[in-house]
Amino acid sequence: MVFCLSSRVVYSTESKPAPNIDSILENINKNSSKRASTEQLAPTKPPASKKTKLQKAENNIPRGQPKSGRPWKSVKQKFSTVKKSLHRRSFDKKVELRNELKHIKELSKSIKEERKEQNEAKKQRRIENAKRRLENERKAEIVQIIKNPAKIKRMRKKQLRMIEKRDLANIKVV
């Protein structure tokens, strides 16, 4: 007799006699006749509706390995079939909650406005400081008036970059 396990062939040393086919056929006939007699004796039931059969079939299906490979995940139910508990609050509690939410919103609004004002003040200060710095630089400048325009034509590029126009009314020339 030969037993097959995957790709290896194993030969057994024991040899059993071949089963008698006639005896096997007799056993099958006996079992089928017993079933037929019990079916005749049993009272007839009305045929079950298709829905219940389908539901029973769905419930009896053994759950195999899920496609995702995560066996710990349970089978989810449709949301419509899940029973929801109706936990309703009383009117007084609703009013309390509303008032509490209003209070929280007011607080958050005031905090946001405060931050906005602080940012505006910082921005204003930066602008003022920049203006003051520019004025101070202008006051500290050493100015030399160019009266001869021919000098400008003779200047090099670096010197030309240093030249700036100013209003003589605001500047005190030494």
C-alpha positions as CSV (number, residue, x, y, z in Angstrom):
1,M,0.0,0.0,0.0
2,V,1.3,3.5,-0.8
3,F,0.7,6.7,1.2
4,C,1.4,10.1,-0.3
5,L,2.6,13.0,1.8
6,S,3.2,16.2,-0.3
7,S,6.0,15.3,-2.7
8,R,7.5,12.3,-0.9
9,V,6.2,8.8,-1.5
10,V,6.2,6.5,1.6
11,Y,5.8,2.7,1.2
12,S,4.3,1.0,4.2
13,T,5.4,-2.5,5.2
14,E,2.0,-3.6,6.4
15,S,-0.4,-5.1,3.9
16,K,-4.1,-5.1,4.6
17,P,-6.5,-7.2,2.7
18,A,-8.6,-5.4,0.2
19,P,-12.1,-4.5,1.5
20,N,-15.1,-6.5,0.3
21,I,-17.1,-4.3,-2.0
22,D,-20.3,-6.3,-1.6
23,S,-20.3,-5.7,2.2
24,I,-19.8,-1.9,1.7
25,L,-22.7,-1.7,-0.8
26,E,-25.0,-3.6,1.7
27,N,-24.1,-1.1,4.5
28,I,-25.0,1.8,2.2
29,N,-28.3,0.3,1.2
30,K,-29.2,-0.3,4.9
31,N,-28.4,3.3,5.9
32,S,-30.5,4.7,3.0
33,S,-33.5,2.4,3.8
34,K,-33.4,3.6,7.5
35,R,-33.5,7.2,6.4
36,A,-36.4,6.6,4.1
37,S,-38.4,4.9,6.9
38,T,-37.7,7.7,9.4
39,E,-38.8,10.3,6.9
40,Q,-42.1,8.6,6.3
41,L,-42.8,8.4,10.0
42,A,-41.9,12.0,10.8
43,P,-44.8,14.5,10.6
44,T,-44.6,16.8,7.6
45,K,-43.6,20.4,8.3
46,P,-44.7,23.4,6.2
47,P,-41.9,24.6,4.0
48,A,-39.8,27.3,5.7
49,S,-39.6,30.7,4.1
50,K,-36.6,31.6,1.9
51,K,-35.5,34.4,4.2
52,T,-35.1,32.1,7.2
53,K,-33.2,29.5,5.2
54,L,-30.8,32.2,3.9
55,Q,-30.3,33.6,7.4
56,K,-29.6,30.1,8.8
57,A,-27.2,29.4,6.0
58,E,-25.4,32.6,6.7
59,N,-25.1,31.8,10.4
60,N,-23.9,28.3,9.8
61,I,-21.1,29.2,7.4
62,P,-17.8,28.5,9.2
63,R,-15.6,31.5,9.3
64,G,-12.3,30.9,7.4
65,Q,-9.1,32.9,7.2
66,P,-10.0,36.6,6.3
67,K,-8.6,38.1,3.2
68,S,-6.8,40.8,5.2
69,G,-4.9,38.1,7.2
70,R,-6.2,39.5,10.5
71,P,-8.1,36.7,12.2
72,W,-8.7,38.8,15.4
73,K,-11.0,41.2,13.5
74,S,-14.6,40.3,14.1
75,V,-17.3,40.3,11.4
76,K,-19.0,43.7,11.4
77,Q,-22.8,44.1,11.4
78,K,-24.6,46.5,9.1
79,F,-25.2,49.7,10.9
80,S,-28.9,49.5,10.3
81,T,-29.2,46.2,12.2
82,V,-27.4,47.4,15.3
83,K,-29.9,48.4,18.0
84,K,-29.3,51.9,19.2
85,S,-30.1,52.9,22.8
86,L,-32.2,56.0,23.1
87,H,-30.6,58.0,25.8
88,R,-32.3,61.4,25.7
89,R,-31.5,64.3,28.0
90,S,-34.0,66.3,29.8
91,F,-34.8,69.9,28.8
92,D,-33.0,71.4,31.8
93,K,-29.8,69.5,31.0
94,K,-30.0,70.6,27.3
95,V,-30.4,74.2,28.4
96,E,-27.4,73.8,30.8
97,L,-25.3,72.4,28.1
98,R,-26.2,75.2,25.7
99,N,-25.4,77.8,28.2
100,E,-22.1,76.1,29.0
101,L,-21.2,76.0,25.3
102,K,-22.0,79.7,24.9
103,H,-19.8,80.5,27.9
104,I,-16.9,78.5,26.5
105,K,-17.3,80.1,23.0
106,E,-17.3,83.6,24.6
107,L,-14.1,82.8,26.5
108,S,-12.4,81.4,23.4
109,K,-13.4,84.5,21.4
110,S,-12.1,86.9,24.0
111,I,-8.8,85.0,24.2
112,K,-8.5,85.1,20.4
113,E,-9.2,88.9,20.4
114,E,-6.6,89.4,23.1
115,R,-4.0,87.6,21.0
116,K,-4.9,89.6,17.9
117,E,-4.5,92.9,19.8
118,Q,-1.1,91.8,21.2
119,N,0.0,90.9,17.7
120,E,-1.2,94.2,16.3
121,A,0.6,96.1,19.1
122,K,3.9,94.2,18.3
123,K,3.5,94.9,14.6
124,Q,2.9,98.6,15.3
125,R,6.0,98.7,17.6
126,R,8.2,97.1,14.9
127,I,7.0,99.6,12.3
128,E,7.7,102.5,14.7
129,N,11.2,101.2,15.5
130,A,12.1,100.8,11.9
131,K,11.0,104.4,11.2
132,R,13.0,105.7,14.2
133,R,16.1,103.7,13.1
134,L,15.9,105.2,9.6
135,E,15.6,108.7,11.0
136,N,18.5,108.2,13.3
137,E,20.6,106.8,10.4
138,R,19.8,109.9,8.3
139,K,20.7,112.2,11.1
140,A,24.1,110.5,11.6
141,E,25.0,110.5,8.0
142,I,27.9,112.6,6.8
143,V,26.8,114.4,3.7
144,Q,28.9,115.8,0.9
145,I,27.2,117.9,-1.7
146,I,28.4,117.4,-5.3
147,K,28.3,120.7,-7.0
148,N,30.2,119.8,-10.2
149,P,28.1,117.2,-12.3
150,A,31.2,116.4,-14.3
151,K,32.6,114.6,-11.3
152,I,29.7,112.0,-11.5
153,K,30.8,111.1,-15.0
154,R,34.4,110.4,-13.9
155,M,33.4,108.2,-10.8
156,R,33.8,104.5,-10.7
157,K,30.9,102.0,-10.3
158,K,31.5,101.5,-6.6
159,Q,31.5,105.3,-5.9
160,L,28.3,105.7,-8.0
161,R,26.5,103.1,-5.9
162,M,27.3,105.1,-2.8
163,I,25.6,108.2,-4.2
164,E,22.0,108.9,-3.0
165,K,19.7,111.9,-3.5
166,R,18.5,113.8,-0.5
167,D,16.3,116.8,0.2
168,L,18.5,119.6,1.4
169,A,15.7,121.2,3.5
170,N,15.9,118.4,6.1
171,I,19.7,118.0,6.1
172,K,22.2,120.2,8.0
173,V,25.3,120.5,5.8
174,V,28.6,121.0,7.5
